[in-house]
């Protein structure tokens, strides 16, 4: 809906992106299509300048004007799958004149050749193709044009093999030197197969990603606004929860709601590797950067601003409104768990998005996975009452680990004044006794932290492997 760069700018950017890897041969498919004459000429002139720097430029072009045609060194004319002409551009008109097809005076040579193969009958095309094949078989010896062309090509090849490339020529076909021979060989050897050093790749990709984020800030604003609104909503719903039976239920509900909420907000990261997948595949294939540099930048630029900061906001606001367990250590534990839960669920989204064929499929899979995590998270069902044949599933739920840490952090050190209606003089219950009813133990906190960290790293590594080996260009 927003206008981006123009068509001519896109053409130039696409060519420039290929030049990043300093290729010796550059193929372009109709680079002037959709451009006006001035832009087309400027583009062709740029390609001509590049061809003078030990680089071969091969391009298809449709109906160039006479100015652009004069810039080409060699031309191949095709018709109905046959080669009609293949030689120097400035000798094409004379070649066809020798065949009985003169170019009218003051006529664009390119238009003349296109008309020649478009208007004439198939018999004429066949005759021209046979004449070209005959000259090719005889070494271009049947006409003055053929002899000159053979001499020119042989001289070009001889100069190329001797390493003396004439500055005024560019070749349609030439012997391309290996990657270890050309100029800047030491620099290319250090950079291996990519266009820049790994840290340079990371720096450029990070700058590009942050610019894209700054130019499209809507998602950032929505993520932060949603964290603030939902944090306030949670705080108002469970405002100043008491330390009695009802208050304990409210505190448990608030902790689980925050855990589930921070997990579901990670679904916005599913299209992270879908949105620019075609660009990534093309740029990686041309050696612009490695998969590791791309994955590190994309993951880092999403996790820090979109997952960590919103998790902190969502933790701080309800902490003071609900009056969770006071103390900086309790606040830091609450925030750290929410951040870990956000990172784990986000890394899981990365993993699914690199495998799934489309965003809809990835969304469906993630919703199902998160629902199963909620089911075995320790709030909707008591983990101690799970049947043996599905009891193992609680160990696959990252919400189970995070919820256990949050509950132990909140209730340990409290004395709960349980006062069920109609049952007077009930003895207070400690926080340890309370969380034991939910099959939770404070001694599991280190294990829970390790489990969340291991899940994050394993899923991120899995996403990288799929991006590296599974996401390939398919033709």
PEBEL-V703891 format. One line per field, one symbol per residue. phi: phi as a letter, one per 20 degrees, with the letter a starting at -180 (. if undefined). psi: psi as a letter, one per 40 degrees, with the letter a starting at -180 (. if undefined). burial: b if it has 9 or more other ideal C-beta (glycine too) atoms within 8 Angstrom, else e. A space follows every 10 residues. Layout:
phi->???
psi->???
burial->???
//
This chain:
phi->.dfdffffff fffffffffg elfeccdcdl fefndfffff ffffffffff fedlbedcbe bclfffffff eeeccdddbl ndeebbagff dfffffffen cfeffldfgf ffffffeeef ffffffffff fffffffeml debgffffff ffffffffff fendeffecc dfcbfefffe efglffffff emedfbfgff gfffffffff fffffcefff ffffffffff fffffffdgl ffdcffffff ffffffffff ffffffffef efdegdffff fffffenfbe ffffffffff fefffddfff ffffefffge felfgfpfff fffgffffff fffffffffg ffffdffbff ffffffffff fffffdeodf bfffdfgffc fffffeefff fffffffffe efnedeeecg fncelefgdf fffffffdmc bffeggffff ffffffffff ffffffffde ecfdd
psi->dhhaiidddd dddddddded efidhhhhhg eeheiidddd dddddddddd eeffhhhhii ihgiidddde eidihhhihf eihdigahde edddddddef gihiifihdd ddddddeddi iddddddddd dddddddeff eeiddddddd dddddddddd deeghheeii idhihhiiee diifdddddd ebeieiiddd dddddddddd ddddegeddd dddddddddd dddddddfhf hifadddddd dddddddddd ddddeeeeed ededdfdddd dddddefdii dddddddddd eddddedddd dddddddddd defihihddd dddddddddd dddddddddd dddedididd dddddddddd dddddfeedd hhdeehidee deddeehddd dddddddddd dheihhghgi hegifhiihi ddddddeefi hdeedddddd dddddddddd dddddddddd hihh.
burial->eeeeeeebeb bbbebebbbb bebbebebeb bbeebeeebb bebbbbbbeb beeebbbebe beebbeebbe ebbbbebebe ebbbbbbbbe bbbebbbbbe eebeeeeebb bbbbebbeee eeeebbbbbe bbbbbeebeb eebebbbbbb ebeeebbebb eeeeeeeeeb bbebeeeeee ebeebeebee beebbbebee bbebbbeebb eebeeeeebb eebbebbbeb bbebbeebee beebbebbeb bbbbbbbbbb bbbbbbbbbb bbbbeebeeb bbbbebebbb bbbbbbbbbb bbbbbbbbbb bbbbbbbbbe bbebbeeeeb bebbbebbbb bbbbbbbbbb bbbbebeebe bbbebbbebb ebbbbbbbbe bbbeebeeee bebbeebbbb bbbbbbbbbb bbebebebbe eeeeeeeeeb bbebbbebeb ebebbeebbe bbbebbeebb ebbbbbbbeb beeee
//
